[in-house]
Amino acid sequence: MAEAVTDHLNAAKQAAQVADLDPRRALHLPRYGSLRERAMSNLDAAEADLLNIAPPDYVLGQMPSMLQHVRCHLVSSDPRRQALERIARRLGVNDPDQSVLAAPQMFPIDQRRCIVNEERGQIVTAFRAASSASLREQVRLHSFRNVVVVTTFVMTLLAIGVAITGWLYPTLIPLCFAPEEAGAAVVVCPTQQSAPFPTTRPGPNEQVTTTRDIDDAIADTATPRDLMVVELVGLTAAAVAAAAAIRGIKGSSERYGLPVALAALKLPLGAITAFLGLLLMRGQFVPGLSALDTSAQILAWALVFGYAQQLFTRLVDRQGQVVLDTVKGASRPGATPT
């Protein structure tokens, strides 16, 4: 058993020191999460093996901590938790019917040592189960954080791709509108607008050069900066939404930084929603809002659509808080996993 403790400690040390990874190998950063989990698992196993060979007095001293650890990570109906609570009551640990000062007199030390030796297997089993449950909670948190990070990265690449496409091909996806009034139209784009031009067909005695094709007017008015400006406005609105969402974020002592990842997700998503929202309006998807009159109105709607990403990320924020709540510690002793 002592050799097993040493082997577990060596395995944890190798994982913590990244001994088996080649520093010259690319893309080894994602493996750090699994190495950290390997180190934690081996430390828990070493501690469980240590409890198997430790003197009864040491186990007695650790009983309050083990009881709290088991209650944090195992449900109340778990038979291993129930067995440990029964043993704790026999040892006078955390017994509401007996005071702390009366416990040593009612439970002689020799009797408590005998109970520990008799129930050592169940004590270690409950402790190991709670440690495994705690590690699974950390793994779920790490997995969810990785999903958020990958999604943020993909959305960032998509937003950059849209901006580059608009810069190279301004007329490919123009976010321009052509409001008409009194037989004249004006092409309005996010950064500039054209001069009014007639849209009615000329009569038999009028010159044909008085009319202008709408596609030519859009091609002359659209600029490479249009999509970039729209996405920048949407990103700014998303940053304001992320700052406003800070008031609802609960602090977390976990190492994975999930609240930061959730806040970073809002930025590229705001840029994309601003672009897609204006694209839907240009396609007359929203009745009555198909023709914006000025460039300022286009940017104002880009601001609204950028902030509207909060409708989607609010659900992600809620799920992230649920995942954080499943990682229980001393600050949340009453939380019980379902």
C-alpha positions in Angstrom: 0.0 0.0 0.0 2.9 2.4 0.8 4.4 1.6 -2.7 1.0 2.4 -4.2 1.0 5.8 -2.5 4.5 6.5 -3.9 3.5 5.4 -7.4 0.4 7.7 -7.3 2.5 10.6 -6.1 5.1 10.0 -8.9 2.4 9.9 -11.5 0.9 13.2 -10.2 4.4 14.8 -10.2 5.0 13.7 -13.8 1.6 15.1 -14.9 2.3 18.4 -13.1 5.7 18.7 -14.6 4.5 17.8 -18.1 7.4 15.3 -18.2 6.2 13.3 -21.2 5.4 16.2 -23.5 7.9 17.5 -26.0 8.1 21.4 -25.7 8.9 21.6 -29.4 5.7 19.8 -30.4 2.9 22.1 -31.6 -0.6 22.2 -30.3 0.3 20.6 -26.9 -1.5 23.3 -25.0 -5.0 21.5 -25.1 -3.4 18.5 -23.3 -2.8 20.5 -20.1 -6.4 20.0 -19.0 -6.1 16.2 -19.1 -2.7 16.3 -17.4 -4.2 18.4 -14.6 -7.0 16.0 -14.2 -4.5 13.1 -14.1 -2.6 14.8 -11.3 -5.7 15.5 -9.3 -6.9 11.9 -9.7 -3.6 10.4 -8.6 -3.5 12.8 -5.6 -6.9 11.6 -4.5 -5.9 8.0 -5.0 -2.8 8.5 -2.9 -4.8 10.2 -0.1 -7.3 7.3 -0.1 -4.4 4.8 0.1 -2.9 6.8 2.9 -6.1 6.5 4.9 -6.0 2.8 4.5 -2.6 2.5 6.3 -2.8 5.6 8.6 -3.1 5.2 12.4 -6.7 5.4 13.8 -5.9 8.8 15.5 -5.0 10.3 12.1 -8.3 9.1 10.6 -10.2 10.4 13.6 -8.7 13.8 13.1 -9.7 13.8 9.4 -13.3 12.7 10.0 -14.8 16.2 10.1 -13.1 17.2 6.8 -14.0 13.9 5.1 -17.6 14.2 6.3 -17.9 17.7 4.8 -16.2 16.5 1.6 -18.6 13.6 1.2 -21.7 15.8 1.9 -20.6 18.3 -0.7 -20.1 15.9 -3.6 -22.5 12.9 -2.9 -26.2 13.1 -2.8 -28.0 12.4 0.4 -29.5 9.2 -0.9 -26.0 7.7 -1.8 -25.5 4.6 0.4 -21.8 5.5 0.8 -22.6 8.9 2.2 -25.2 7.4 4.5 -22.7 4.8 5.7 -20.1 7.5 6.5 -22.7 9.6 8.4 -23.7 6.6 10.4 -20.0 6.0 11.3 -19.5 9.7 12.1 -22.4 9.5 14.5 -20.9 6.5 16.2 -17.6 8.4 16.6 -19.4 11.5 18.0 -18.5 13.6 15.0 -21.0 16.3 14.0 -23.7 14.7 16.1 -26.4 17.4 16.7 -27.7 15.5 19.8 -24.4 15.7 21.6 -22.3 18.7 22.4 -18.6 18.8 21.4 -17.4 18.7 25.0 -19.5 15.7 25.9 -18.4 13.7 22.9 -15.0 12.5 24.3 -16.7 11.3 27.5 -19.5 9.5 25.8 -17.2 8.0 23.1 -13.9 6.7 24.7 -10.9 7.0 22.6 -10.2 3.3 22.6 -13.7 2.6 21.4 -13.5 5.2 18.7 -10.2 3.6 17.5 -11.8 0.2 17.3 -14.7 1.7 15.3 -12.2 3.3 12.9 -10.4 0.0 12.4 -13.7 -1.9 11.8 -15.2 0.7 9.4 -12.0 1.8 7.7 -13.0 0.3 4.4 -16.3 2.1 4.3 -14.7 5.4 5.3 -12.1 5.2 2.5 -14.7 4.1 0.0 -17.0 7.1 0.8 -14.0 9.5 0.6 -12.8 8.1 -2.7 -16.3 8.3 -4.2 -16.6 11.9 -3.1 -13.2 12.7 -4.7 -14.2 11.0 -7.9 -17.4 13.0 -8.0 -15.5 16.2 -7.4 -13.1 15.4 -10.3 -16.1 14.6 -12.6 -17.5 18.1 -11.7 -14.2 19.7 -12.7 -14.1 17.7 -15.9 -17.7 18.8 -16.8 -16.7 22.4 -16.1 -13.5 22.1 -18.2 -15.5 20.5 -21.1 -18.1 23.3 -21.1 -15.4 25.9 -21.0 -13.7 24.3 -24.0 -17.0 24.4 -26.0 -17.4 28.1 -25.2 -13.8 28.9 -26.2 -14.0 26.9 -29.5 -17.3 28.6 -30.3 -15.8 32.0 -29.6 -12.9 31.2 -31.8 -15.1 30.1 -34.7 -17.4 33.1 -34.4 -14.3 35.4 -34.4 -13.0 33.8 -37.6 -16.4 34.1 -39.1 -16.6 37.8 -38.2 -13.1 38.5 -39.6 -14.0 36.6 -42.8 -17.1 38.7 -43.3 -15.1 41.9 -42.8 -12.4 40.7 -45.3 -15.1 39.7 -47.8 -16.7 43.2 -47.6 -13.3 44.8 -48.0 -12.3 42.9 -51.1 -15.8 42.7 -52.7 -17.9 45.7 -51.5 -20.8 44.8 -53.8 -21.0 41.1 -53.0 -23.1 41.5 -49.9 -24.0 45.3 -49.8 -25.9 46.5 -46.8 -27.4 49.3 -48.7 -31.0 50.5 -48.9 -32.8 52.5 -51.6 -35.7 54.5 -50.2 -38.0 56.0 -52.8 -40.0 59.2 -52.5 -41.8 61.3 -55.2 -40.3 59.3 -58.1 -36.7 59.7 -56.8 -34.5 57.2 -54.9 -31.3 57.5 -52.8 -28.9 54.7 -52.2 -28.0 54.7 -48.5 -25.1 52.6 -47.3 -23.5 52.4 -43.8 -20.8 54.9 -44.5 -22.2 57.1 -47.3 -25.2 57.7 -49.6 -25.7 58.7 -53.2 -27.4 61.7 -54.7 -31.1 61.4 -55.5 -31.9 60.0 -58.9 -35.2 59.4 -60.7 -36.7 55.9 -60.7 -39.6 56.4 -63.1 -39.3 55.4 -66.7 -38.9 58.3 -69.1 -41.7 59.3 -71.5 -41.4 59.3 -75.3 -40.2 62.9 -75.4 -37.7 62.6 -72.5 -34.1 61.5 -72.6 -33.3 58.0 -71.4 -30.2 59.3 -69.5 -32.4 60.7 -66.7 -32.8 57.3 -65.1 -30.2 55.2 -63.4 -30.0 51.5 -62.7 -30.2 50.7 -58.9 -27.4 48.1 -59.1 -25.1 50.7 -60.6 -26.0 53.2 -57.9 -25.2 50.6 -55.2 -21.9 49.7 -56.8 -20.9 53.4 -56.9 -22.0 54.0 -53.3 -20.9 50.9 -51.5 -17.4 51.2 -49.9 -15.0 48.5 -48.6 -15.5 49.9 -45.1 -19.3 49.2 -44.9 -19.2 45.7 -43.4 -16.3 46.5 -41.2 -18.1 49.5 -39.7 -21.3 47.5 -39.1 -19.4 44.8 -37.3 -17.5 47.3 -35.3 -20.7 48.9 -34.1 -22.2 45.5 -33.3 -19.1 44.5 -31.4 -19.2 47.7 -29.4 -22.8 47.1 -28.5 -21.9 43.5 -27.4 -19.1 44.9 -25.3 -21.6 47.1 -23.5 -23.9 44.1 -23.0 -21.0 42.1 -21.6 -20.2 44.9 -19.2 -23.8 45.2 -18.1 -24.0 41.4 -17.6 -21.1 41.6 -15.0 -23.7 42.6 -12.3 -25.3 39.2 -12.6 -22.1 37.2 -12.7 -21.2 35.3 -9.5 -17.6 35.0 -8.5 -16.0 31.7 -9.0 -12.8 30.2 -7.5 -12.5 27.7 -10.3 -9.3 27.8 -12.3 -11.0 27.5 -15.7 -12.3 31.1 -16.0 -15.7 30.2 -17.3 -17.2 33.7 -16.7 -14.4 35.3 -18.7 -15.0 32.9 -21.6 -18.8 33.6 -21.5 -18.1 37.4 -21.7 -15.7 36.9 -24.6 -18.3 35.0 -26.6 -20.6 38.0 -26.7 -18.1 40.2 -28.7 -17.8 38.2 -32.0 -21.5 37.2 -31.7 -22.5 40.9 -31.5 -20.6 41.6 -34.7 -22.3 38.7 -36.5 -25.8 39.5 -35.3 -25.4 43.1 -36.4 -24.4 41.9 -39.9 -27.2 39.3 -40.1 -29.8 41.6 -38.7 -29.2 44.3 -41.4 -29.0 41.5 -44.0 -32.5 40.4 -43.0 -33.8 43.9 -43.2 -32.4 44.5 -46.6 -34.1 41.3 -47.7 -37.4 42.8 -46.5 -37.8 40.1 -43.9 -39.1 42.6 -41.4 -42.2 44.4 -42.9 -42.0 48.2 -42.6 -38.2 48.3 -42.0 -37.0 47.4 -45.5 -35.8 50.9 -46.5 -33.7 52.9 -44.0 -33.4 56.6 -44.9 -29.9 57.6 -43.7 -26.6 56.0 -42.8 -27.2 56.9 -39.2 -30.3 54.7 -39.1 -28.3 51.8 -40.5 -25.7 52.1 -37.8 -28.3 52.6 -35.1 -30.0 49.3 -36.2 -26.5 47.7 -36.2 -26.2 48.8 -32.6 -29.6 47.3 -31.7 -28.8 44.0 -33.4 -25.4 43.9 -31.8 -26.9 44.3 -28.3 -29.6 41.8 -29.2 -27.0 39.0 -29.1 -27.8 39.0 -25.4 -31.0 37.2 -26.2 -28.9 34.2 -27.3 -26.0 34.4 -24.9 -28.4 34.8 -21.9 -29.2 31.1 -22.3 -25.5 30.2 -22.5 -24.8 32.3 -19.4 -27.6 30.5 -17.5 -26.2 27.1 -18.5 -22.7 28.2 -17.5 -24.0 29.2 -14.0 -25.7 25.8 -13.7 -22.4 24.1 -14.5 -20.6 26.3 -12.0 -23.2 25.5 -9.3 -22.5 21.8 -9.8 -18.9 22.3 -8.6 -19.6 22.5 -4.9 -17.1 23.6 -2.2 -17.1 24.9 1.3 -18.7 28.1 0.1 -21.8 26.2 -1.0 -22.3 23.4 1.5 -26.0 23.2 1.1 -26.0 22.6 -2.7 -26.8 19.0 -3.5 -26.4 17.5 -7.0 -29.5 16.1 -8.6 
